[in-house]
Amino acid sequence: MSETGERARRGPGSPADDADREVLERIADGQLDALEELYDRYRTMAYSIALRITNDGALAEDVVQDAFVGAWRNAARYVEGRGSVKTWLLSIVHHRAVDALRRRRPTSELPEREDVTPPALTLPDVWPEVAGRLLRLEILSALRTLSDVQREAIELAYFGGLTQQEIARQTGTPLGTVKSRMRLGLLAMRRALLGAGADAGEGEPTLWADR
Amino acid sequence: MTMSCDTARDLAPAFALGALEPAEERAVRDHLATCGQPHPEFEAFGGIVPYFDETVELVEPPASLKGRVLAAVAAEPRPRARRTARAGEAPSGGLATGTAAVPAVPIAAPAAPVVPLPGGEAREDRTRRRSGAATWLLRIAAVLAIAGLAGWNLLLQAQLGSATAYDRAVAAVLEVAARQGSQTAILSGDGGRGPRGIAAVGSDGSVVLAMRELDPTVGSQVYEAWLIAPHGGPVPLGGFQVGSDGTASFATRATAAKGVIIALTREPAPDATTPTLPIVSKGVATAPSS
């Protein structure tokens, strides 16, 4: 299967995601060929994310290997309501890559991460229907609506593996400003993505948007 | 110290981005697990973050990585048993479902066996004051405990030896799999269950196989490995016997076409020329995707 072509179309609730869940059920049942299938589907994205974070090909390979072993061990712990199988798998890759990166920093304390299902990566309300249809170009376009400093804060956190305190120190910016940039950047991203999928007719939640 | 809802909301963006210090992250998780108030901001911010993954430049991994990943997984025990369903989650028969934003309970490591050991001085003093019969009982118990420890030690050593042998076999497969032009096969029984393992077929004709969870052979029985070409009959590769640990490694030389099936059967005696059905375990040899 062409992973590139499937890249952004595997939205939660899509037929492709149903197929992923079937594969994951087989993995949870101990079927090695299912793990191979999952690898074939997502190897490129998994490796690309690991490489983006670690900037080291050999380390990225270790991360991908570690992540798929983690998926094998914990397939039964996947929680359907918290996002697609793809999101679940790639979040494992992301966390393992960040952990690998932080291990290189002797002063960093590693979080306890036996739990490979990050609670934050959830897809609530109408978001799946909207976001699941988005293509890569629309996502990149949404990213460009962020200001440079917002994008920098988010990239240092998400791909650089830095904590908000470390970002503040590294960029010489007050912590409160870093927090604000992250919040506003994420809100801008969501607004732009919802705009790209506006046919869902959903407005932006206001409960927390103006905080 | 208990975190307030306002503090949790303030930390939500960094939490979603994984940018909290570990102590802060733990405090947020604890808050979400116990707070009765809704926290939609965590779900909302968390829902945005995965889309950053779509912005990375795509880079194809080296072809050899697949063999590494599959070998590493093949060396693993079967996946953990499904956890007991928690409130809001599916029963154990299927994948869990749920919408809670709180983290799943971490899986505890298997508890180490607890072997009673002799106590300290105070316990020893009390023991000396006991009656002769009690002393004898204690001595017998001590002997049994020592015997138990020795047995446990032997069992652990056997398990360790078995795991080490299998790891070595997987490493040998991996070595061949990593070579240019090699094919790799994941072997399993019907429906992906039963005896499983990994095999590599090198372009130089070397064939190596690592298997686990095989039933032990008895008497003259052997497991015979076969190459089955897409349009040809089964070609015997040779046989091997399996002990009580259920693991096996096997190496031979053969010429294998692309897409060949590697299969194992259980034969009553060595040198079988036709396979005795059923096939115990099989897999299709494929070259790593480029």
Interface residues (C-beta under 8 A of the other chain):
Chain A: T4 R7 A8 R21 L24 E25 R26 I27 A28 D29 G30 Q31 L32 D33 A34 L35 E36 Y39 D40 R43 T44 M45 A46 Y47 S48 I49 L51 R52 G57 A60 E61 V64 Q65 F68 V69 W72 R73 N74 A75 A76 R77 Y78 V79 E80 G81 R82 G83 T87 L90 S91 H94 H95 V98 E109 L110 P111 E112 E114 D115 T117 P118 P119 A120 L121 T122 L123 P124 D125 W127 A131 L134 R136 I139 L140 A142 L143 I154 A157 Y158 F159 G161 L162 T163 Q164 Q165 I167 K179 M182 R183 L186 M189 R190 L193 P205 L207 W208 R211
Chain B: R9 D10 A12 P13 A14 F15 A16 L17 G18 A19 L20 E21 P22 E25 R26 R29 L32 P40 E41 F42 E43 A44 F45 G46 G47 I48 V49 P50 Y51 F52 D53 E54 T55 V56 E57 L58 V59 E60 P61 P62 L65 K66 R68 V69 L70 A72 V73 A74 E76 R78 P79 R80 A81 R82 R83 E89 A90 G94 L95 A96 T97 G98 T99 A100 A101 V102 P103 A104 V105 P106 I107 I186 S188 G191 G192 R193 R196 G283 S289
